[in-house]
Amino acid sequence: MNNKGWRNFKFEGEEVFGFKFDDPAIDYAALARSMGVFALRIELPQDINPALEKVKTMSAPALIDVVVDV
């Protein structure tokens, strides 16, 4: 899950210690593809299941970068 941070989740409106990676944003799917890994970036909930179905048939590593708003 890509919330543009590391251990930077909010609990009851309060942020816990972490780092933000949003300036510039990291495109993990593009980064993975640059290393030869099949990768998809998901921004809409309805795109998750088709992406999972696609990678389930693969015999090589794959990355699904799911952007979430946390």
C-alpha positions as CSV (number, residue, x, y, z in Angstrom):
1,M,0.0,0.0,0.0
2,N,1.4,3.3,-1.1
3,N,0.4,6.1,1.3
4,K,3.4,8.2,0.2
5,G,5.1,7.7,3.5
6,W,6.8,5.2,5.8
7,R,5.0,4.4,9.1
8,N,3.1,7.6,8.6
9,F,-0.4,6.5,9.2
10,K,-3.0,8.5,11.0
11,F,-4.8,7.2,14.1
12,E,-7.9,9.1,15.2
13,G,-6.6,12.2,13.3
14,E,-3.1,12.0,14.9
15,E,0.0,11.3,12.8
16,V,2.6,8.9,14.2
17,F,6.3,9.3,13.6
18,G,7.3,8.6,10.0
19,F,8.6,10.0,6.8
20,K,6.7,11.4,3.9
21,F,7.8,10.6,0.3
22,D,5.6,13.1,-1.6
23,D,8.0,15.8,-2.8
24,P,8.8,14.4,-5.3
25,A,6.4,11.5,-5.3
26,I,8.0,8.1,-5.8
27,D,6.4,6.0,-8.6
28,Y,7.3,2.5,-7.3
29,A,5.8,0.8,-10.3
30,A,8.1,2.8,-12.7
31,L,11.0,2.1,-10.4
32,A,10.3,-1.7,-10.5
33,R,9.8,-1.6,-14.3
34,S,13.2,0.1,-14.6
35,M,14.7,-3.0,-12.9
36,G,12.9,-5.5,-15.2
37,V,10.0,-6.3,-12.9
38,F,6.5,-6.3,-14.2
39,A,4.6,-3.6,-12.3
40,L,1.2,-1.9,-12.2
41,R,0.1,1.3,-10.4
42,I,-3.4,1.2,-9.0
43,E,-5.2,4.4,-8.1
44,L,-8.9,3.3,-8.3
45,P,-10.4,0.5,-6.2
46,Q,-12.1,-1.1,-9.1
47,D,-8.7,-1.8,-10.7
48,I,-7.4,-3.9,-7.9
49,N,-9.1,-7.3,-8.8
50,P,-8.1,-7.2,-12.5
51,A,-4.5,-6.4,-11.5
52,L,-4.4,-9.3,-9.0
53,E,-5.9,-11.7,-11.6
54,K,-3.2,-10.6,-14.1
55,V,-0.2,-11.2,-11.7
56,K,-1.6,-14.5,-10.4
57,T,-0.9,-16.1,-13.8
58,M,2.7,-14.9,-13.9
59,S,5.7,-17.0,-12.9
60,A,8.0,-14.1,-12.3
61,P,8.0,-11.4,-9.6
62,A,5.5,-8.6,-10.0
63,L,4.7,-5.4,-8.1
64,I,1.3,-3.9,-7.6
65,D,1.6,-0.3,-6.3
66,V,-1.8,0.5,-4.7
67,V,-2.1,4.2,-3.9
68,V,-4.1,4.8,-0.7
69,D,-5.1,7.9,1.1
70,V,-4.4,7.3,4.8
